[in-house]
């Protein structure tokens, strides 16, 4: 993970991405087919820095 996110930002990103995955969005990383929980898949995407969500700082 290249960016440093707070635990709150991580939770929001993982939750939003898990919702997208559960609604049928394509998964952007290779994952084991026995891994079916959208939250686990979203965490895997975040670890590999492949989440298509960004945090805007103002």
mmCIF file of the N, C-alpha and C atoms, coordinates in Angstrom:
data_MODEL
# 
_entry.id   MODEL 
# 
loop_
_atom_site.group_PDB 
_atom_site.id 
_atom_site.type_symbol 
_atom_site.label_atom_id 
_atom_site.label_alt_id 
_atom_site.label_comp_id 
_atom_site.label_asym_id 
_atom_site.label_entity_id 
_atom_site.label_seq_id 
_atom_site.pdbx_PDB_ins_code 
_atom_site.Cartn_x 
_atom_site.Cartn_y 
_atom_site.Cartn_z 
_atom_site.occupancy 
_atom_site.B_iso_or_equiv 
_atom_site.pdbx_formal_charge 
_atom_site.auth_seq_id 
_atom_site.auth_comp_id 
_atom_site.auth_asym_id 
_atom_site.auth_atom_id 
_atom_site.pdbx_PDB_model_num 
ATOM 1   N N  . UNK A 1 1  ? 0.852   -1.172  0.000   1.00 0.00 ? 1  UNK A N  1 
ATOM 2   C CA . UNK A 1 1  ? 0.000   0.000   0.000   1.00 0.00 ? 1  UNK A CA 1 
ATOM 3   C C  . UNK A 1 1  ? 0.896   1.233   0.000   1.00 0.00 ? 1  UNK A C  1 
ATOM 4   N N  . UNK A 1 2  ? 0.783   2.062   -1.018  1.00 0.00 ? 2  UNK A N  1 
ATOM 5   C CA . UNK A 1 2  ? 1.687   3.196   -1.149  1.00 0.00 ? 2  UNK A CA 1 
ATOM 6   C C  . UNK A 1 2  ? 1.252   4.378   -0.278  1.00 0.00 ? 2  UNK A C  1 
ATOM 7   N N  . UNK A 1 3  ? -0.035  4.619   -0.141  1.00 0.00 ? 3  UNK A N  1 
ATOM 8   C CA . UNK A 1 3  ? -0.508  5.750   0.645   1.00 0.00 ? 3  UNK A CA 1 
ATOM 9   C C  . UNK A 1 3  ? -0.703  5.339   2.097   1.00 0.00 ? 3  UNK A C  1 
ATOM 10  N N  . UNK A 1 4  ? -0.486  6.284   2.995   1.00 0.00 ? 4  UNK A N  1 
ATOM 11  C CA . UNK A 1 4  ? -0.736  6.040   4.410   1.00 0.00 ? 4  UNK A CA 1 
ATOM 12  C C  . UNK A 1 4  ? -2.146  6.536   4.725   1.00 0.00 ? 4  UNK A C  1 
ATOM 13  N N  . UNK A 1 5  ? -3.021  5.614   5.049   1.00 0.00 ? 5  UNK A N  1 
ATOM 14  C CA . UNK A 1 5  ? -4.389  5.968   5.398   1.00 0.00 ? 5  UNK A CA 1 
ATOM 15  C C  . UNK A 1 5  ? -4.590  5.774   6.893   1.00 0.00 ? 5  UNK A C  1 
ATOM 16  N N  . UNK A 1 6  ? -5.478  6.577   7.471   1.00 0.00 ? 6  UNK A N  1 
ATOM 17  C CA . UNK A 1 6  ? -5.842  6.351   8.862   1.00 0.00 ? 6  UNK A CA 1 
ATOM 18  C C  . UNK A 1 6  ? -6.734  5.121   8.929   1.00 0.00 ? 6  UNK A C  1 
ATOM 19  N N  . UNK A 1 7  ? -6.949  4.605   10.099  1.00 0.00 ? 7  UNK A N  1 
ATOM 20  C CA . UNK A 1 7  ? -7.800  3.417   10.229  1.00 0.00 ? 7  UNK A CA 1 
ATOM 21  C C  . UNK A 1 7  ? -9.232  3.724   9.795   1.00 0.00 ? 7  UNK A C  1 
ATOM 22  N N  . UNK A 1 8  ? -9.651  4.974   9.929   1.00 0.00 ? 8  UNK A N  1 
ATOM 23  C CA . UNK A 1 8  ? -10.999 5.360   9.530   1.00 0.00 ? 8  UNK A CA 1 
ATOM 24  C C  . UNK A 1 8  ? -11.122 5.409   8.004   1.00 0.00 ? 8  UNK A C  1 
ATOM 25  N N  . UNK A 1 9  ? -10.089 5.920   7.351   1.00 0.00 ? 9  UNK A N  1 
ATOM 26  C CA . UNK A 1 9  ? -10.078 5.942   5.893   1.00 0.00 ? 9  UNK A CA 1 
ATOM 27  C C  . UNK A 1 9  ? -10.042 4.517   5.336   1.00 0.00 ? 9  UNK A C  1 
ATOM 28  N N  . UNK A 1 10 ? -9.225  3.660   5.938   1.00 0.00 ? 10 UNK A N  1 
ATOM 29  C CA . UNK A 1 10 ? -9.166  2.263   5.510   1.00 0.00 ? 10 UNK A CA 1 
ATOM 30  C C  . UNK A 1 10 ? -10.524 1.598   5.633   1.00 0.00 ? 10 UNK A C  1 
ATOM 31  N N  . UNK A 1 11 ? -11.191 1.812   6.763   1.00 0.00 ? 11 UNK A N  1 
ATOM 32  C CA . UNK A 1 11 ? -12.503 1.199   6.986   1.00 0.00 ? 11 UNK A CA 1 
ATOM 33  C C  . UNK A 1 11 ? -13.510 1.690   5.955   1.00 0.00 ? 11 UNK A C  1 
ATOM 34  N N  . UNK A 1 12 ? -13.486 2.960   5.644   1.00 0.00 ? 12 UNK A N  1 
ATOM 35  C CA . UNK A 1 12 ? -14.424 3.529   4.672   1.00 0.00 ? 12 UNK A CA 1 
ATOM 36  C C  . UNK A 1 12 ? -14.144 3.006   3.267   1.00 0.00 ? 12 UNK A C  1 
ATOM 37  N N  . UNK A 1 13 ? -12.867 2.943   2.902   1.00 0.00 ? 13 UNK A N  1 
ATOM 38  C CA . UNK A 1 13 ? -12.488 2.457   1.570   1.00 0.00 ? 13 UNK A CA 1 
ATOM 39  C C  . UNK A 1 13 ? -12.848 0.985   1.420   1.00 0.00 ? 13 UNK A C  1 
ATOM 40  N N  . UNK A 1 14 ? -12.510 0.171   2.417   1.00 0.00 ? 14 UNK A N  1 
ATOM 41  C CA . UNK A 1 14 ? -12.803 -1.263  2.350   1.00 0.00 ? 14 UNK A CA 1 
ATOM 42  C C  . UNK A 1 14 ? -14.305 -1.493  2.315   1.00 0.00 ? 14 UNK A C  1 
ATOM 43  N N  . UNK A 1 15 ? -15.048 -0.749  3.122   1.00 0.00 ? 15 UNK A N  1 
ATOM 44  C CA . UNK A 1 15 ? -16.506 -0.903  3.135   1.00 0.00 ? 15 UNK A CA 1 
ATOM 45  C C  . UNK A 1 15 ? -17.146 -0.521  1.809   1.00 0.00 ? 15 UNK A C  1 
ATOM 46  N N  . UNK A 1 16 ? -16.700 0.591   1.247   1.00 0.00 ? 16 UNK A N  1 
ATOM 47  C CA . UNK A 1 16 ? -17.263 1.039   -0.034  1.00 0.00 ? 16 UNK A CA 1 
ATOM 48  C C  . UNK A 1 16 ? -16.919 0.065   -1.154  1.00 0.00 ? 16 UNK A C  1 
ATOM 49  N N  . UNK A 1 17 ? -15.680 -0.404  -1.165  1.00 0.00 ? 17 UNK A N  1 
ATOM 50  C CA . UNK A 1 17 ? -15.257 -1.332  -2.224  1.00 0.00 ? 17 UNK A CA 1 
ATOM 51  C C  . UNK A 1 17 ? -15.929 -2.688  -2.060  1.00 0.00 ? 17 UNK A C  1 
ATOM 52  N N  . UNK A 1 18 ? -16.102 -3.148  -0.823  1.00 0.00 ? 18 UNK A N  1 
ATOM 53  C CA . UNK A 1 18 ? -16.784 -4.421  -0.588  1.00 0.00 ? 18 UNK A CA 1 
ATOM 54  C C  . UNK A 1 18 ? -18.232 -4.346  -1.065  1.00 0.00 ? 18 UNK A C  1 
ATOM 55  N N  . UNK A 1 19 ? -18.874 -3.216  -0.867  1.00 0.00 ? 19 UNK A N  1 
ATOM 56  C CA . UNK A 1 19 ? -20.238 -3.039  -1.358  1.00 0.00 ? 19 UNK A CA 1 
ATOM 57  C C  . UNK A 1 19 ? -20.269 -3.104  -2.883  1.00 0.00 ? 19 UNK A C  1 
ATOM 58  N N  . UNK A 1 20 ? -19.312 -2.446  -3.535  1.00 0.00 ? 20 UNK A N  1 
ATOM 59  C CA . UNK A 1 20 ? -19.241 -2.498  -4.997  1.00 0.00 ? 20 UNK A CA 1 
ATOM 60  C C  . UNK A 1 20 ? -19.059 -3.936  -5.483  1.00 0.00 ? 20 UNK A C  1 
ATOM 61  N N  . UNK A 1 21 ? -18.155 -4.672  -4.843  1.00 0.00 ? 21 UNK A N  1 
ATOM 62  C CA . UNK A 1 21 ? -17.892 -6.056  -5.238  1.00 0.00 ? 21 UNK A CA 1 
ATOM 63  C C  . UNK A 1 21 ? -19.130 -6.918  -5.027  1.00 0.00 ? 21 UNK A C  1 
ATOM 64  N N  . UNK A 1 22 ? -19.817 -6.714  -3.905  1.00 0.00 ? 22 UNK A N  1 
ATOM 65  C CA . UNK A 1 22 ? -21.008 -7.525  -3.632  1.00 0.00 ? 22 UNK A CA 1 
ATOM 66  C C  . UNK A 1 22 ? -22.141 -7.224  -4.609  1.00 0.00 ? 22 UNK A C  1 
ATOM 67  N N  . UNK A 1 23 ? -22.113 -6.040  -5.213  1.00 0.00 ? 23 UNK A N  1 
ATOM 68  C CA . UNK A 1 23 ? -23.134 -5.674  -6.188  1.00 0.00 ? 23 UNK A CA 1 
ATOM 69  C C  . UNK A 1 23 ? -22.734 -6.038  -7.615  1.00 0.00 ? 23 UNK A C  1 
ATOM 70  N N  . UNK A 1 24 ? -21.587 -6.713  -7.775  1.00 0.00 ? 24 UNK A N  1 
ATOM 71  C CA . UNK A 1 24 ? -21.215 -7.221  -9.085  1.00 0.00 ? 24 UNK A CA 1 
ATOM 72  C C  . UNK A 1 24 ? -20.090 -6.500  -9.795  1.00 0.00 ? 24 UNK A C  1 
ATOM 73  N N  . UNK A 1 25 ? -19.425 -5.568  -9.135  1.00 0.00 ? 25 UNK A N  1 
ATOM 74  C CA . UNK A 1 25 ? -18.306 -4.870  -9.781  1.00 0.00 ? 25 UNK A CA 1 
ATOM 75  C C  . UNK A 1 25 ? -17.162 -5.853  -10.029 1.00 0.00 ? 25 UNK A C  1 
ATOM 76  N N  . UNK A 1 26 ? -16.413 -5.650  -11.098 1.00 0.00 ? 26 UNK A N  1 
ATOM 77  C CA . UNK A 1 26 ? -15.297 -6.572  -11.370 1.00 0.00 ? 26 UNK A CA 1 
ATOM 78  C C  . UNK A 1 26 ? -14.199 -6.433  -10.315 1.00 0.00 ? 26 UNK A C  1 
ATOM 79  N N  . UNK A 1 27 ? -13.605 -7.554  -9.974  1.00 0.00 ? 27 UNK A N  1 
ATOM 80  C CA . UNK A 1 27 ? -12.501 -7.576  -9.013  1.00 0.00 ? 27 UNK A CA 1 
ATOM 81  C C  . UNK A 1 27 ? -11.211 -7.320  -9.781  1.00 0.00 ? 27 UNK A C  1 
ATOM 82  N N  . UNK A 1 28 ? -10.347 -6.468  -9.240  1.00 0.00 ? 28 UNK A N  1 
ATOM 83  C CA . UNK A 1 28 ? -9.163  -6.016  -9.959  1.00 0.00 ? 28 UNK A CA 1 
ATOM 84  C C  . UNK A 1 28 ? -7.896  -6.784  -9.629  1.00 0.00 ? 28 UNK A C  1 
ATOM 85  N N  . UNK A 1 29 ? -7.979  -7.785  -8.769  1.00 0.00 ? 29 UNK A N  1 
ATOM 86  C CA . UNK A 1 29 ? -6.807  -8.587  -8.404  1.00 0.00 ? 29 UNK A CA 1 
ATOM 87  C C  . UNK A 1 29 ? -7.136  -10.065 -8.579  1.00 0.00 ? 29 UNK A C  1 
ATOM 88  N N  . UNK A 1 30 ? -6.093  -10.867 -8.718  1.00 0.00 ? 30 UNK A N  1 
ATOM 89  C CA . UNK A 1 30 ? -6.281  -12.314 -8.716  1.00 0.00 ? 30 UNK A CA 1 
ATOM 90  C C  . UNK A 1 30 ? -6.468  -12.757 -7.276  1.00 0.00 ? 30 UNK A C  1 
ATOM 91  N N  . UNK A 1 31 ? -7.466  -13.592 -7.042  1.00 0.00 ? 31 UNK A N  1 
ATOM 92  C CA . UNK A 1 31 ? -7.731  -14.061 -5.682  1.00 0.00 ? 31 UNK A CA 1 
ATOM 93  C C  . UNK A 1 31 ? -8.142  -15.523 -5.744  1.00 0.00 ? 31 UNK A C  1 
ATOM 94  N N  . UNK A 1 32 ? -7.926  -16.256 -4.672  1.00 0.00 ? 32 UNK A N  1 
ATOM 95  C CA . UNK A 1 32 ? -8.340  -17.661 -4.644  1.00 0.00 ? 32 UNK A CA 1 
ATOM 96  C C  . UNK A 1 32 ? -9.858  -17.771 -4.770  1.00 0.00 ? 32 UNK A C  1 
ATOM 97  N N  . UNK A 1 33 ? -10.323 -18.711 -5.554  1.00 0.00 ? 33 UNK A N  1 
ATOM 98  C CA . UNK A 1 33 ? -11.767 -18.839 -5.795  1.00 0.00 ? 33 UNK A CA 1 
ATOM 99  C C  . UNK A 1 33 ? -12.530 -19.274 -4.543  1.00 0.00 ? 33 UNK A C  1 
ATOM 100 N N  . UNK A 1 34 ? -11.823 -19.776 -3.515  1.00 0.00 ? 34 UNK A N  1 
ATOM 101 C CA . UNK A 1 34 ? -12.522 -20.115 -2.273  1.00 0.00 ? 34 UNK A CA 1 
ATOM 102 C C  . UNK A 1 34 ? -12.701 -18.878 -1.384  1.00 0.00 ? 34 UNK A C  1 
ATOM 103 N N  . UNK A 1 35 ? -12.118 -17.757 -1.776  1.00 0.00 ? 35 UNK A N  1 
ATOM 104 C CA . UNK A 1 35 ? -12.278 -16.501 -1.054  1.00 0.00 ? 35 UNK A CA 1 
ATOM 105 C C  . UNK A 1 35 ? -13.548 -15.836 -1.591  1.00 0.00 ? 35 UNK A C  1 
ATOM 106 N N  . UNK A 1 36 ? -14.642 -15.881 -0.829  1.00 0.00 ? 36 UNK A N  1 
ATOM 107 C CA . UNK A 1 36 ? -15.920 -15.386 -1.341  1.00 0.00 ? 36 UNK A CA 1 
ATOM 108 C C  . UNK A 1 36 ? -16.440 -14.153 -0.604  1.00 0.00 ? 36 UNK A C  1 
ATOM 109 N N  . UNK A 1 37 ? -15.829 -13.795 0.517   1.00 0.00 ? 37 UNK A N  1 
ATOM 110 C CA . UNK A 1 37 ? -16.299 -12.644 1.292   1.00 0.00 ? 37 UNK A CA 1 
ATOM 111 C C  . UNK A 1 37 ? -15.830 -11.350 0.622   1.00 0.00 ? 37 UNK A C  1 
ATOM 112 N N  . UNK A 1 38 ? -16.745 -10.449 0.259   1.00 0.00 ? 38 UNK A N  1 
ATOM 113 C CA . UNK A 1 38 ? -16.350 -9.209  -0.415  1.00 0.00 ? 38 UNK A CA 1 
ATOM 114 C C  . UNK A 1 38 ? -15.410 -8.338  0.421   1.00 0.00 ? 38 UNK A C  1 
ATOM 115 N N  . UNK A 1 39 ? -15.528 -8.412  1.740   1.00 0.00 ? 39 UNK A N  1 
ATOM 116 C CA . UNK A 1 39 ? -14.645 -7.617  2.597   1.00 0.00 ? 39 UNK A CA 1 
ATOM 117 C C  . UNK A 1 39 ? -13.203 -8.115  2.483   1.00 0.00 ? 39 UNK A C  1 
ATOM 118 N N  . UNK A 1 40 ? -13.032 -9.430  2.477   1.00 0.00 ? 40 UNK A N  1 
ATOM 119 C CA . UNK A 1 40 ? -11.691 -9.998  2.335   1.00 0.00 ? 40 UNK A CA 1 
ATOM 120 C C  . UNK A 1 40 ? -11.093 -9.662  0.974   1.00 0.00 ? 40 UNK A C  1 
ATOM 121 N N  . UNK A 1 41 ? -11.912 -9.689  -0.055  1.00 0.00 ? 41 UNK A N  1 
ATOM 122 C CA . UNK A 1 41 ? -11.433 -9.349  -1.397  1.00 0.00 ? 41 UNK A CA 1 
ATOM 123 C C  . UNK A 1 41 ? -11.056 -7.868  -1.453  1.00 0.00 ? 41 UNK A C  1 
ATOM 124 N N  . UNK A 1 42 ? -11.855 -7.002  -0.837  1.00 0.00 ? 42 UNK A N  1 
ATOM 125 C CA . UNK A 1 42 ? -11.550 -5.572  -0.808  1.00 0.00 ? 42 UNK A CA 1 
ATOM 126 C C  . UNK A 1 42 ? -10.257 -5.307  -0.037  1.00 0.00 ? 42 UNK A C  1 
ATOM 127 N N  . UNK A 1 43 ? -10.033 -6.025  1.053   1.00 0.00 ? 43 UNK A N  1 
ATOM 128 C CA . UNK A 1 43 ? -8.787  -5.860  1.806   1.00 0.00 ? 43 UNK A CA 1 
ATOM 129 C C  . UNK A 1 43 ? -7.591  -6.323  0.981   1.00 0.00 ? 43 UNK A C  1 
ATOM 130 N N  . UNK A 1 44 ? -7.771  -7.380  0.206   1.00 0.00 ? 44 UNK A N  1 
ATOM 131 C CA . UNK A 1 44 ? -6.713  -7.861  -0.678  1.00 0.00 ? 44 UNK A CA 1 
ATOM 132 C C  . UNK A 1 44 ? -6.388  -6.807  -1.738  1.00 0.00 ? 44 UNK A C  1 
ATOM 133 N N  . UNK A 1 45 ? -7.402  -6.190  -2.295  1.00 0.00 ? 45 UNK A N  1 
ATOM 134 C CA . UNK A 1 45 ? -7.187  -5.115  -3.265  1.00 0.00 ? 45 UNK A CA 1 
ATOM 135 C C  . UNK A 1 45 ? -6.450  -3.937  -2.629  1.00 0.00 ? 45 UNK A C  1 
ATOM 136 N N  . UNK A 1 46 ? -6.826  -3.582  -1.417  1.00 0.00 ? 46 UNK A N  1 
ATOM 137 C CA . UNK A 1 46 ? -6.167  -2.471  -0.732  1.00 0.00 ? 46 UNK A CA 1 
ATOM 138 C C  . UNK A 1 46 ? -4.705  -2.804  -0.456  1.00 0.00 ? 46 UNK A C  1 
ATOM 139 N N  . UNK A 1 47 ? -4.422  -4.023  -0.039  1.00 0.00 ? 47 UNK A N  1 
ATOM 140 C CA . UNK A 1 47 ? -3.040  -4.437  0.223   1.00 0.00 ? 47 UNK A CA 1 
ATOM 141 C C  . UNK A 1 47 ? -2.192  -4.387  -1.040  1.00 0.00 ? 47 UNK A C  1 
ATOM 142 N N  . UNK A 1 48 ? -2.797  -4.696  -2.177  1.00 0.00 ? 48 UNK A N  1 
ATOM 143 C CA . UNK A 1 48 ? -2.065  -4.689  -3.451  1.00 0.00 ? 48 UNK A CA 1 
ATOM 144 C C  . UNK A 1 48 ? -2.145  -3.334  -4.159  1.00 0.00 ? 48 UNK A C  1 
ATOM 145 N N  . UNK A 1 49 ? -2.734  -2.348  -3.490  1.00 0.00 ? 49 UNK A N  1 
ATOM 146 C CA . UNK A 1 49 ? -2.846  -0.979  -4.016  1.00 0.00 ? 49 UNK A CA 1 
ATOM 147 C C  . UNK A 1 49 ? -3.583  -0.946  -5.354  1.00 0.00 ? 49 UNK A C  1 
ATOM 148 N N  . UNK A 1 50 ? -4.665  -1.716  -5.451  1.00 0.00 ? 50 UNK A N  1 
ATOM 149 C CA . UNK A 1 50 ? -5.450  -1.790  -6.688  1.00 0.00 ? 50 UNK A CA 1 
ATOM 150 C C  . UNK A 1 50 ? -6.884  -1.294  -6.496  1.00 0.00 ? 50 UNK A C  1 
ATOM 151 N N  . UNK A 1 51 ? -7.153  -0.604  -5.429  1.00 0.00 ? 51 UNK A N  1 
ATOM 152 C CA . UNK A 1 51 ? -8.519  -0.126  -5.164  1.00 0.00 ? 51 UNK A CA 1 
ATOM 153 C C  . UNK A 1 51 ? -8.778  1.111   -6.016  1.00 0.00 ? 51 UNK A C  1 
ATOM 154 N N  . UNK A 1 52 ? -9.872  1.131   -6.780  1.00 0.00 ? 52 UNK A N  1 
ATOM 155 C CA . UNK A 1 52 ? -10.152 2.284   -7.634  1.00 0.00 ? 52 UNK A CA 1 
ATOM 156 C C  . UNK A 1 52 ? -10.877 3.401   -6.875  1.00 0.00 ? 52 UNK A C  1 
ATOM 157 N N  . UNK A 1 53 ? -10.469 3.633   -5.649  1.00 0.00 ? 53 UNK A N  1 
ATOM 158 C CA . UNK A 1 53 ? -11.058 4.674   -4.797  1.00 0.00 ? 53 UNK A CA 1 
ATOM 159 C C  . UNK A 1 53 ? -9.916  5.525   -4.269  1.00 0.00 ? 53 UNK A C  1 
ATOM 160 N N  . UNK A 1 54 ? -10.091 6.825   -4.289  1.00 0.00 ? 54 UNK A N  1 
ATOM 161 C CA . UNK A 1 54 ? -9.041  7.709   -3.775  1.00 0.00 ? 54 UNK A CA 1 
ATOM 162 C C  . UNK A 1 54 ? -9.602  8.579   -2.664  1.00 0.00 ? 54 UNK A C  1 
ATOM 163 N N  . UNK A 1 55 ? -8.713  9.084   -1.842  1.00 0.00 ? 55 UNK A N  1 
ATOM 164 C CA . UNK A 1 55 ? -9.085  9.964   -0.732  1.00 0.00 ? 55 UNK A CA 1 
ATOM 165 C C  . UNK A 1 55 ? -8.649  11.364  -1.113  1.00 0.00 ? 55 UNK A C  1 
ATOM 166 N N  . UNK A 1 56 ? -9.577  12.301  -1.027  1.00 0.00 ? 56 UNK A N  1 
ATOM 167 C CA . UNK A 1 56 ? -9.291  13.681  -1.368  1.00 0.00 ? 56 UNK A CA 1 
ATOM 168 C C  . UNK A 1 56 ? -9.081  14.460  -0.075  1.00 0.00 ? 56 UNK A C  1 
ATOM 169 N N  . UNK A 1 57 ? -7.921  15.073  0.071   1.00 0.00 ? 57 UNK A N  1 
ATOM 170 C CA . UNK A 1 57 ? -7.597  15.881  1.257   1.00 0.00 ? 57 UNK A CA 1 
ATOM 171 C C  . UNK A 1 57 ? -7.784  17.348  0.914   1.00 0.00 ? 57 UNK A C  1 
ATOM 172 N N  . UNK A 1 58 ? -8.420  18.048  1.823   1.00 0.00 ? 58 UNK A N  1 
ATOM 173 C CA . UNK A 1 58 ? -8.604  19.491  1.597   1.00 0.00 ? 58 UNK A CA 1 
ATOM 174 C C  . UNK A 1 58 ? -8.052  20.268  2.758   1.00 0.00 ? 58 UNK A C  1 
# 
